[in-house]
Amino acid sequence: MAALRNVVIVVVLAIAVYFIREHCQGRVCTSEARLDGKTVIITGATTGIGKETAVDLAKRGARVIIGARNLDRGNAAVRDIQASSGSQQVFVEHLDLASLSSVRKFAEVINKKEERVDILMNNAGVAWIPFKRTEDGFEMMFGVNHLSHFLLTNLLLDKLKRSAPSRIINVSSKSHLFTSEIDFVDWNDESKYSMLSRYANSKLANVLFARELAKRLKDTGVTTYSLHPGTIMTDLGRDIPGGKFIKVFLWPIQKVFFKSLEQGAQTQICCAVSEEHANETGLYYDDCQVTEPSKAAQDDEAAKKLWDLSAKLVSL
């Protein structure tokens, strides 16, 4: 009887794990839209979900340009993406998001070389790192995750408008829920630094930026999106103290409950290509569908204040 009970327990647990895993893996982008003749810019596409997104969009016929801080890694990623997608229309340009001058140079190259920009995917990010500053003196997570993408987007806006209908996608995170309001006071103060709160602040900024941008781009044919990709087996937290040990320790949990990189890329792919979402703008997505973000992420006054602060900080 005891043996039978143990078997039943094992079977029940196995079934539970299976259904939990299926739930965690999330939805898949079902759109078959082609992107022939269209140009896509993706930041942070040398690894992770950015790279998976580049493969998918290249398979759809897009001309894909990735921004990379390290050109050796960037060129290696281009070769991988070309091999996986079967497309040779994948290219790399130098982009260091910890430097506003690098962002400006990257935008200058894109505006000069490319006839159009149909999709801008603000995908790159850093997370859970000890306090650092960008080249321009900004706290690293706020600087890279928000300010540099804010500047890049604004520098490419004219080309995006001329290429309309076009889309701007900000890869945020459900971590934005972990802060009750955007921090306009201590965001750059080392003495008040917390890895988790600073990351949450930067991800909230991504959502507010997309929201405010949608208002400013009304009737231009340019639509904006922010999203949570899911809990993913990624190297985003590679710089966290003890990160390698934590990654090994959590590997069994990640394998069962976390999304793969391909699964994690689905929501941003959906925002980039889905006909269903073509006329939506300024909204937040999770698991390939519109989802209500936090109350703080719906604060229009904070969104405008963030825009004004960001424009001042990047000298727009």
N, C-alpha and C positions, 0 to 999 in steps of 0.2 A: 504493500500500500504506500509506504514511504517513497519507494522508487518511482511509482506511478505519479505521486504528487510532485516529485522533483521534475519529472519529465514534463508534466503539465505547466509547472512554473517556468521552465526553460522555454517551452513553446510560446506561452503567453508573453514572456519578455521579448522573445525574438520577433513576434508579431508587432508588439508595441514599438520596438526599435525601428522596424521596417516602416511603419506608418509615420512615425516621428521624422525619420530620415526623408521620406517622400515629401512630407510637409515642408521640411527645412530646405529642400532643394528648389522649391518654388516653381513658378511658371516659366514657360519658354516663349520667346518672341516668335509668333507664327507668321508674321508678315513676310511675304515673298517679294517685297518691293525691290526693284533694281535701282542702282545709283549710277548707271552709265552716264558719263559726261559731267558728273558732279565731283566736287573737291571737298575733302574732309581733312580737318586739322585736329589732331589728338595730342594732348600733352600726357606725359607719363605712360607712353606706350611701349617702352622697352621691356617691360615685364607685366605680370599680373593681368587684371581685367582690361586694362588699356590695350595691351597686346592682343588679347582675345577679341576685343572689339575691333581692332584694326584688321584682323584676319577676316572677321565676318563682313565688314564693310568693303574690304578689297574683293572678296568673293562676289559681292553684289555689283562689281564694276566700277567702284569709286576710285578716284585718284586720291591716295592717302598720304598725307605728310605728317610725320611724327616729330615732336620736339624732344631733343635729348641733351642732357647736360654733358654726358660722356659720349663722344662721337664713335668711339670704338664699340661701345655697347649698343649705340644707336644703329650702326651699320650691321652689327650682328643680328639685331632685332629685325631690321629690314629684310635681311636674307631669310630669316626664319618665317616672317610674315609672307614673303613672296612664295616660299616653298609650300607653306600651308594653304595659301589661298589660290595658288596657281596664277597670280597676277604679278606682273612686273611693275605695275603703277603704284609702287610704294617707295617713299623717299624719306630722308631724314634731314633736318636742319638743327643747328645748335641752338639750345634754349636752356638757360639756367634760371629757374624760377626764384632763386635766392638773390637775383640781381635784376633790378629794374632796367638797367642799361641793356642787359642781355635780352630782356623781354622786348624792349623797343627795337633792338637790332633784328630780332626774329620777326616781329611784325613788319618791319621795313622790308625784309627779304620776301615775306609772303605777299605783301601788297605790290611789290615790284615784279615778282616772278609769276604769280598766279592770276589768271584772268577772273577767277571767281572763288568764293568760299561759300559752300552750301551748308556745311555742318561744322560747327566749332564744338569740340568735346573737351571741356575743362575737367580732365580726369586726374591729373597728377596730384599727389598729396603726401605729406609727411605726418607721422602720428607718434605720440607717446615718446618724445625725445627729451633729453635733458635740455635745460634752457640754452638756447643759442640765438644769435641775431643774424639777420640777413646782411648782405653787403650794404644795404641802406639803413641798417640800424633797427629793423623791425623784428619783433619776436618771430621766430622761424615759422611756426605753424600758421599764425595769422598772415605772415608775409607771403609764404608759398601757397597756402591753401586758398587764401582769399585775395590779397592785394595784387599779386602778380597776375592772377586770372582776371581780376577786375580791369587792370590796365590793358592786358592783351585783348580782352573782349572789346573794349572801347576803341582800341587802335585798329581793329578789324571790322568795326561796325559799318563803315561806308561800303566796304566790299560785300559784307553780308547783306546789306540792304539792296545793293545792285544785283545780287544773286537771288533775291527772294523769288519764291518762298524758300526760306532758309531757317535753320534751327541752331540754338545755343543751348548746350546741355552742361549743367553743373553737377558733378558727382559729389553729393553730400554724404550724409550718414544718419542713421537713427540716433547716433550719439548726440545730435543736436537737441534731443529731448532732455539731456542731462544738464542743461542750463536754463534758468528761468527767464533770462533776458540777455541781450547782447551787452557785452562789457565795453563801455565807452571810456572807462576811467583807468582801470588797472591792466588793460590788455598788453601793455608794453613794459610793465613793471616787473623786474626780475625778482624782487623781494616778495611779490604776491603770486609767484608762478606755481602752477599746478599742471602737470602733464594732462590729466584728464579734463580739467575745466578749460584749459586753453584749446585743446582739440575740439571739445564740444562747442566752444565759442566760434572757432573757425568754420565748423560745419553748419552752425546756425547762420553765419554770415553768407555761406553759399546759397542757402534757401532764400534769405532776405534779398540777396543780390538778384537772383532770378525773378523774384516777385516784383521788385522795383523796376528792373529792366523791362519786364513785360509791359508795364504802364508807359514807360518812355518810348517803347517801340510800337505802340498801338497804331494799327492801320499801315504798318510798313511791310507786312508780309514776313517779318522775322518773329519767330515764336521761341519762348524760353521754357526750360524745364530744369527741375532739380530732383534728385533721387537718392534713395538708399539702395545700394546694390545687394545688400544681404550680408550675412556673416560668412566670411569667405576664408579659404585657405590661401592666404596671401602673405607677402613679405613686407606689407606696409609698416608693421611694427618692428622692423629689423633693427632699429636703433635703440629700442627700449633696453635699459639695463637688464642683463640676464636673458635677453630675448632668445638666444639660441637654446638655452636650457628650457625655457618656458615652451618654446616651439616643440621640442622633443617630448616634454612632459604632456603637452596637450594633444599630441599627434593622434592618439586613438579617438579622442573626443572630436577633433576636427574631422577625422575621416568619416565618422558616423553622422555628425550633426551639422557640419559646415558645408557650404556650397563649394563646388569646384570652381576654378577660374572661369570656365566656360559657362557654368550656371550663373555665376556672379555677374557676368557681362550682359545678361539678358535684358535687364531693365533699361540700361542705357542704350542698348541696341534698339529696343522698342521705342524709346523716346526719339531716337535718331531717324527711324525709318517708318514707323507704323502710320498707316493712313488714318487709323482710328483717332490718333492723337494730333493729327496735323493742324487742326484749328484750335487746339487748347494752348494756353500760354500762361506762364507764371505759376503753374501748379507743381505739386510735389508727388513723386511716384515711389511706390514700393511694390516689388513683385509684379512688375509690368502693368500696374493699374494705379489710377489716381488715389491718393491716400491723404487724409488730413494730417498736416504736420502739427508741431506743438503750437500752443497759443502764442508763444514768443515769436514763432516763425510767421505768424499772420499779423504782426504788428506793423501796419503801414507807416506809422510815424517813425518807428525804429528803422525801417527799411530805408526811408528817405534820409534819415540822419546818418545811417551807415554809408549811403551813397556819397553824401556831402563830405564826410570824414575821409572816405577812401579817395575821392577825387583830389582832396587837398594833399593827402599823404603821397600820392603818386604824381602830383603836379599836373593834373589835367585841367 
